[in-house]
Amino acid sequence: MNGKPTSIEVYTTTHRILGRVQAGPTGLFSYINIPTRSYIEMEGAHLSRLHQPSKMVARHPTLWLVKSEVVVLLLSSRSELGAASFARGGYTSKVPHWVRILMGGYELRGMVESSGKFNFGAIIFEGDSLFVPIYHIDFNAVLFPAVRTRSPVGLINRKMVDGLALLSKEEIPKPKDDAG
């Protein structure tokens, strides 16, 4: 594939991996959801265990991860995600829904977008994509409090979701004031 590699932060149920992928011109969303490929090839991978987050276990020039075992992939900007929407008839706008997601030993707070009223079944079960985009992520490991991070955008593995709830109005993060 051509183009600049995309830096990603990947969490499995046991490890955190930093590295790069060659997502190609269509972005990471399309690359990660290719149905004919069941693995992710990472370059320059730095591996650490969840119970020792500050200790790097190893560096590998190439590391292959089984997609179905990946819990979440985090990115540094929304533009790296690429096109993550599907063609719809008519004029509809995306509606933000703030959620808490329980998955594979992690809790995640963030925002999902849909074309209307929140529909859990549609987000988690409908369509062919294994990974779905989440925005404004606050992510932490339940059993390892030192494993906590934030990201503007990421992809979650729908098959790893144990539960999902809409956040109350009090829990929704307030927008940051750019004026100071």
N, C-alpha and C positions, 0 to 999 in steps of 0.2 A: 504494500500500500504506500501511496505517496503522502506527502505532507508532514507537518510538524507533529511529533509525538505529544500526546495529552498526558499530563501528570495526574495521577489518581491516588487516592488513599482508599484501600480496600480492607474491610473487616470480614473475617470469617467467625465462626463460633469460638475459635481458639487463638487467632493471630490477627495482627495488624500488618499490612504490607503497603509500603510506599513504592511507587514505580511509575513507569510510563507505558502507554499503549499506543499503537499506530491505529488510530480510529478511522483514518481516511477522511475524505472531504465531506462526508455526510454527518460526521460527529459521532460522539460516543453512544448516544441512544440507539442509533441504527446499528452500529457495530456490535454492541452488547446484546442486542435482540435478534441477531441473525439466527434463525431456527436450525440451520444446518451445521452449526458449530457449537459444541458443548463445553468449550474451554475458552479462557482468556489468556493470551500470551502477553506477559509483562516484561519490559526491559528494565535493567538497572534496579532490580527489586531489593528493597531493604526490609528484612523480616524481623518482627519482634513478637514476643508472646504477650497475651493480655495480662497475665499475672505479674509481668515484669515490663511494663510499657516503656520505661526509659532505657532499657538494655536491648541493643540490637543483637539478635542472634546470629544473623548471617546476611551477606550480600550475594546476590546471584546476578550474573549478566542476563539470564533469561529464567523466568519462573512461569510455569503454567498452572492456572487455577481452574478447577471444575466450576462452571457457572452455578450449578445447582447448590453448591456449598458456600457461595458468597452471600453474605447477609446484606451488605450495603457497599456502594461505591460513592466516594465523595469527590467533588470537583471544586476548583477554585473560582470558576465563573460560569454563568449560565450559557455563555456563547460556546463553551466547549461541549455542551450537551448536544447541540445541533437541533434539528427539527424533532420535536417530541409530541407533535399533535397529529391528529388524523383529520382527513377531509370530512367536512360535514356540509349538509345542504343548508341553504339559507344563510342568514346573518345571525350568528350567535356569538356572544362574548364569553370568555372564560370567567368562571366564578371561583374565588378562592375559598377553601375550607381548611381551617386550622385543626390539626389532628394530633393525637398521641397514638403512637404505634408501638406495640409490644412484639418483639421478634427475636428469636434465637438468643436469649440472654441479654438483650439490649432494650432500651427505651429510646424512642425518638419523638421529638416534637417538631412539627413543621407544617407546611402548607401544601395541599394538593389542589390541583385545578381541575374543574369539570365544566361541562357545557350547561350546567343547570343545577338543580337540586342535588344535594349529596346523595350518592347511591353506593353503599358499601359493596354490594355484589358486583356492580359494574367496575369499580376500581380494582378489586381483588381477584375477581373470577372471569370477567369477560375479556375477550380479545386474546391474541396470541403472544403478546409480549411477556417475557419472564420478569423484566425489570420495568418499574414505573418511576417517573420523576417526582421528586419531593423538593420543595424550596424552603429556604430560611431554616435550615436544620440545626437543632440542638440535640446532640447524640451522646448517650453514655451507656457503659456496660453496667449492668445491675450488680454483679458480684465483685467488680473491680472499680471502685469509685475514682481511681486515678485516671481511668480511661474515659475521657470526656472531651468532646470537640464540637465545633460549630462549623458550618459550611453553608455557602449561599445556595448550593444545589447538589443533588445526589440522586442516585438510583437505588431503589430498594427491590429486593427479591420478593415478589408477591407470594411465593410458595413458603417463605420463612415467616410470614405474618401470623402471629398467634392471636392478636386482637387489635382493635382500632376503636378509638372514641373521638368524638368531636370535642374540642376544647371549649370550656366556658368562656364567656366574654372577658372575665377577669384574668384568665390564663393566656389570652392572645397577646403576643409581644407588641408593645407600642412602637410605632415607627420612630426611628431616630430623627431628631431635629437637626437638619443640615446647617442651620444658622448658628449653632453653637451650643 
